[in-house]
Amino acid sequence: MLEPRKLCLGGVLTAMQTLMSIETRGPGLYEITGEVAGWLDRAGAGEGLLTLFIRHTSASLLIQENADRDVQRDLQAFFTRLVPPTTDPAMGYIRHRSEGPDDMPAHIKAAMMPVSLQIPVAAGRMALGTWQGIYVFEHRDAPHRRQVAAHYSAM
């Protein structure tokens, strides 16, 4: 993670941003709630709004349950069945195949899911529900280094 860039007016924090790097090991959901919360804490966030944006066209961002690992497994299985690799006969209409059988399906999944999230911040903490976590949803088969841009705007 890069050091946050801060904008202060009259000694009061008004905005800050950073770029987080997340290593994936193939398809699945990778929780980043702790990294995001740590960044807000270290930067001295108060009341405001957090925006997260993934800088890729074959991965997504989700807020999802973090209490039961089966939720993430079921989501991965569902989207694999919904959008299989281009080697599946049902995907015969796909033209873009030059980057492998998982590439165009990854683009389709990313088009169906969010690539940015907005989360209220109160007293320096994200206003997530009890069982909610923030996830990078990797859609490609190979490991990747994904970048998530974070921007906090104070009230």
C-alpha positions in Angstrom: 0.0 0.0 0.0 1.2 3.4 -0.9 1.3 6.1 1.8 -1.9 8.1 1.8 -2.0 11.5 0.1 -3.8 13.9 2.3 -5.6 17.2 1.6 -6.0 19.5 4.7 -7.7 22.9 4.9 -7.0 24.9 8.0 -5.3 21.9 9.6 -8.4 19.8 9.1 -8.3 16.6 7.0 -10.7 17.0 4.1 -9.6 14.2 1.7 -7.1 11.5 1.2 -6.3 8.7 -1.2 -4.1 5.7 -1.7 -3.6 2.7 -3.9 -3.7 -0.7 -2.4 -2.1 -3.8 -4.0 -3.9 -7.1 -3.5 -2.3 -10.4 -4.5 -4.8 -13.1 -5.7 -4.1 -16.8 -6.3 -6.8 -17.4 -8.9 -10.6 -17.2 -8.9 -12.3 -16.4 -5.6 -13.1 -13.7 -3.1 -10.2 -12.0 -1.2 -11.2 -10.0 1.9 -9.6 -6.6 2.2 -11.7 -5.2 5.0 -8.8 -5.1 7.5 -6.4 -3.4 5.1 -9.0 -0.7 4.3 -9.9 -0.2 8.0 -6.2 0.0 8.9 -5.6 2.7 6.3 -8.5 4.8 7.6 -7.3 4.4 11.1 -3.6 5.3 10.4 -4.7 8.4 8.4 -6.9 9.7 11.2 -10.3 9.5 9.3 -13.4 10.9 11.0 -16.8 11.4 9.5 -17.0 11.0 5.7 -17.4 8.8 2.7 -15.0 6.2 1.4 -14.9 5.2 -2.3 -13.1 2.1 -3.5 -12.4 1.5 -7.2 -10.7 -1.6 -8.7 -8.4 -0.7 -11.6 -9.1 -3.8 -13.7 -11.6 -5.2 -16.2 -11.5 -8.8 -15.1 -12.0 -8.4 -11.3 -14.8 -6.8 -9.2 -15.4 -5.4 -5.7 -18.1 -6.7 -3.4 -19.5 -6.2 0.0 -20.5 -9.6 1.2 -21.0 -11.8 4.2 -17.7 -12.6 6.0 -18.9 -15.0 8.7 -19.3 -18.2 6.7 -16.7 -19.1 4.1 -19.3 -21.1 2.2 -20.9 -17.9 1.1 -17.8 -17.0 -0.9 -17.5 -20.6 -2.3 -21.2 -20.5 -3.4 -20.8 -17.2 -5.1 -17.7 -18.4 -7.0 -19.6 -21.6 -8.0 -22.7 -19.6 -9.1 -20.7 -17.2 -11.3 -18.7 -20.1 -12.8 -21.9 -21.8 -13.8 -23.5 -18.6 -15.0 -20.5 -17.6 -17.2 -18.3 -20.7 -17.9 -14.9 -20.6 -19.7 -14.9 -20.2 -23.5 -14.0 -23.9 -23.8 -17.6 -24.7 -22.7 -19.8 -25.4 -25.8 -22.4 -22.9 -24.5 -19.8 -20.1 -25.0 -19.2 -20.8 -28.7 -20.4 -17.4 -29.7 -17.5 -15.6 -27.9 -14.9 -14.0 -30.3 -12.3 -12.7 -27.8 -10.2 -15.8 -27.0 -6.7 -14.5 -27.5 -5.9 -14.2 -23.8 -7.2 -17.6 -22.7 -10.5 -19.4 -22.1 -11.0 -17.5 -18.8 -10.4 -14.0 -20.1 -13.7 -13.0 -21.8 -15.8 -14.7 -19.1 -13.8 -12.6 -16.5 -14.7 -9.5 -18.4 -18.4 -10.5 -18.5 -18.4 -11.2 -14.8 -16.8 -7.8 -14.1 -19.4 -6.1 -16.2 -22.1 -7.7 -14.1 -20.7 -6.8 -10.7 -19.5 -3.6 -9.1 -16.0 -2.2 -9.8 -16.5 0.6 -7.2 -18.1 0.8 -3.8 -19.1 3.7 -1.6 -19.1 3.2 2.2 -20.0 5.8 4.9 -17.4 6.4 7.6 -18.5 7.3 11.1 -15.9 8.2 13.8 -13.2 6.8 11.6 -14.8 3.4 11.1 -16.6 2.0 8.1 -20.4 1.7 8.6 -20.5 -1.9 7.6 -23.0 -4.3 9.0 -22.0 -7.0 11.5 -21.3 -9.7 9.0 -20.2 -7.5 6.0 -16.8 -7.5 4.6 -15.1 -5.9 1.5 -13.8 -8.3 -1.1 -11.9 -8.3 -4.4 -13.6 -10.9 -6.6 -10.9 -12.3 -8.8 -12.3 -13.7 -12.1 -9.1 -15.0 -13.8 -7.6 -18.4 -13.3 -4.0 -17.2 -12.8 -2.7 -15.2 -9.8 -2.7 -11.5 -10.3 -1.7 -8.3 -8.5 -4.9 -6.2 -8.3 -4.9 -2.5 -7.5 -7.7 -0.8 -5.6 -7.8 2.9 -5.4 -9.2 4.3 -2.2 -10.5 7.8 -1.7 -11.8 9.2 1.6 -13.7 12.5 1.6 -14.3 14.1 5.0 -17.6 15.9 5.9 
